[in-house]
């Protein structure tokens, strides 16, 4: 079991199973949502991602026709990326984890739109767009 929370601690969650793929997303929307060069997400089956506290503080934002992003309505911490094309999966932000997930990022996605001021210096595979 892996636990996570938002910046202010109002929202807490746990993942009750093994994590799926972990990726660094360099798309412009993830950069803006995180205020950083990229966002790092892990995937998990939707039924294994459980809100422990603060579910009523979670706010949803439809960032594109098929994607909803969630965040804490109190502190603004980015929490999830939910893709309508994959209804049984939720991607959540690794930056909100309180525990070591025991896994590490496997790839970079959407590098075709990465921040021009950021250089990728690791040896992870890079994909111009999504790699699902």
Rosetta blueprint (number, residue, H / E / L):
1 X L
2 X E
3 X E
4 X E
5 X E
6 X L
7 X L
8 X L
9 X L
10 X L
11 X L
12 X E
13 X E
14 X E
15 X E
16 X L
17 X L
18 X L
19 X L
20 X L
21 X L
22 X E
23 X E
24 X E
25 X E
26 X L
27 X L
28 X H
29 X H
30 X H
31 X H
32 X H
33 X H
34 X H
35 X L
36 X L
37 X L
38 X L
39 X E
40 X E
41 X E
42 X E
43 X E
44 X E
45 X E
46 X H
47 X H
48 X H
49 X E
50 X E
51 X E
52 X E
53 X E
54 X L
55 X H
56 X H
57 X H
58 X E
59 X E
60 X E
61 X E
62 X E
63 X E
64 X E
65 X L
66 X L
67 X E
68 X E
69 X E
70 X E
71 X E
72 X E
73 X L
74 X L
75 X L
76 X L
77 X L
78 X E
79 X E
80 X E
81 X E
82 X E
83 X E
84 X H
85 X H
86 X H
87 X L
88 X L
89 X E
90 X E
91 X E
92 X E
93 X E
94 X H
95 X H
96 X H
97 X E
98 X L
99 X L
100 X L
101 X L
102 X L
103 X L
104 X L
105 X L
106 X L
107 X E
108 X E
109 X E
110 X L
111 X H
112 X H
113 X H
114 X L
115 X L
116 X L
117 X L
118 X L
119 X L
120 X L
121 X L
122 X L
123 X L
124 X L
125 X E
126 X E
127 X L
128 X L
129 X L
130 X L
131 X L
132 X L
